[in-house]
């Protein structure tokens, strides 16, 4: 009996953790130059892509997560405007509200036959909760040689989760997206993968 209780408690905790941990793959597409020998070494800075506000706090959180991955790949961090390579980063987030529908539906039917006629009325109630809104985050990074401005590597990641998910928060979503984006760096050029 003593052995059964801890196993049941552990199973219950694992099931609860599974319910609290949202799942949702990150869709990743990457492209790179034929010669990848320059990737993963030297100095690099992460800077806003054209049209991006680099002072935005959310952008800064993703910049830190991207730089962490680049350092893990072998780069050394450089100040903005310096470094042998530059990673231009763009990111966007949007919330998608579910389409509303009436919770009540009414159906009317009738029939006639040799034994008389009849009319039927049916009412349906949809008691399921309204689906939660979804947050879609898109991240794009292009690594260029600073001197020649030649594109060496480009990656895009997209991730959609419920607004109720902990991963909807930037603090958890940014590391997950950037890990997925750089997984197996530089990756197969032109291939789209899903990283869970």
N, C-alpha and C positions, 0 to 999 in steps of 0.2 A: 504493500500500500504506500509505503514511504517513497518508493521509486516512481510510482504512477503520478502522484501529485506534482512533483517538480516538472515532470515531462509535460503534463497537461498545462501547467502554468506557463512554461516556456513556449509551448505550441500556441497558446492564446496570445502571448506577447508578440510572437513572430507574425501571427495573423493580423494583429492590430497594427504592427509596424508596416506590414504590407499594404494595409488600407490607407495609412497615413502617407506613404511614399508614393507620389504620383508617377505614373509612367507616361512616356511620350517620347518617341524617337526624335533625334535632331537630324534633319535632312541636310547633307553636306555635299557640295560640288566643288571640285578643285581643278585648277589648270596650272601648268608650269612649263617653263622653257625646256627645250630638249636637253640643255646642259644644266644640271642641278648642282654642279660642284660648288657654286658660290653660296648655296643655301645652308643655313644652320651654323654659320661661322662669321666672325667679324663683329662689328658694332652696328646696332640698329636702334632707331627711335620709332615710337608709335605716334603718328600725327593724324589730325583730322583729314579725312578725304574732302575734296572740294565740296563746298556747300554744308559741311558739318560744323556745328558749334562745339569746339573742343573744351569750352568752359562749363558745359552742361554736366551736372553731377552724375547723371546716369551714364553719359559717354565716358566720363572719367573712370567709373567703376569697370566698364568693359575694357577700357584702355589698360588698366592695371592687370586685368585677367589675361588679356592678349600678351602683354609684356612678360607676365609670369611664364606663359607657355613658350614664348620665344627664348627666354633664358634657359628653360629646361631643354630646349632643342640645341643649345650650344652658343647662342648669341650673347653678346655683352650689351647691357643697356647703355644707350647714349642719350644725351639731352636733345630736346627738339631742335631741329635745324642742323644737327651734327650726326655723325655716324656714317659708315660706308654704305649702309642700306637704310631705307625708310619703309615703314609699314603704314600705308594710308588706311585708316579704318572708318567705316560708316556703319551706323546701326540705327534701327528704327523699331518702335513698338506701337502696336495698335490693339485696341480692344474691340472685339466683335460681339455685339449683343445678339442673342438667339431671336429668331423670328417668333412673334407671338401668335397664339391661336386660341380660339374660344375653348374653355374647358367643358362646355356643354354642347352636345350634338343631338338633334331630334330627327327621327326617321318615321315616315308615315307609309303605310302599305295597305293595299286593299285587294280583295278578290271576290269574284262571283262564280258560282257554279250551280249544278243541278240541285244542291241541297241548301241553297241560300247564298247570302253574301256576307262579307265580313270586312271590317276595317281594323287595322292594328296601328298602334302608336308606340314607338320606342324612344326612350330617352337614355343617352349615354353620358356618363360623367367621367371626365379624365381627372383622376385624383393624383396623378404623378406630379412631382414638383417641377417647377419651371426650370429648364436647363440653365446652368450658369453661363455667364459670359466667358469668352475665350480671349486669351492674350497671345498675340503672335509677335515674335521678336525675330528680326532679320539682322544678320551681322555679315559684313563683307570686309575682307582684308586683302590689300594688294601690296606685295613686297617688291620694291624697285631698287635697282642700283642707283645710288644718289648721283654719282658722277654722270652717267649716261642716260638716266631716267628710263632705262630698259626694264620692262616688267619681267620679274623672275618667277613669281608665284602669285596666284590669285585664288582665294577661297571664299565661299559663301555658305552660310548656315542659316537654317530657319527652324523655329521651334514654336509649337503651339500647345498651350496648357490652359486649364481652367483658371479663372481668376481666384478660385478658392485654393489652388495648389500653392504650396510653399515655393515651388520653382517659378511662380509668377513674379516673385520678388527678385530684383536685380542682384541682391547679395548671393542668392543661390543659383539663379539662372545664368549669370555671366560666367562663372567657372564651368558649369555644365556645357554651355555652348562652345566656349573656347577650347575645352578639352576635346570635344567632338570634332571641332574644326581642324585641329592640328593632329588628331590621332593618325598614326602611320605616316606622318609628314615625310616627304611632300605629297604622298598619295598618288593614285593613278590619274593621270591627266585626263580630264573630260568625263570622269566617272562620277555618278551621283550615288551616294551611299546613305544608309540610315544607321545612326549610331545611337544605341540605347544606353 
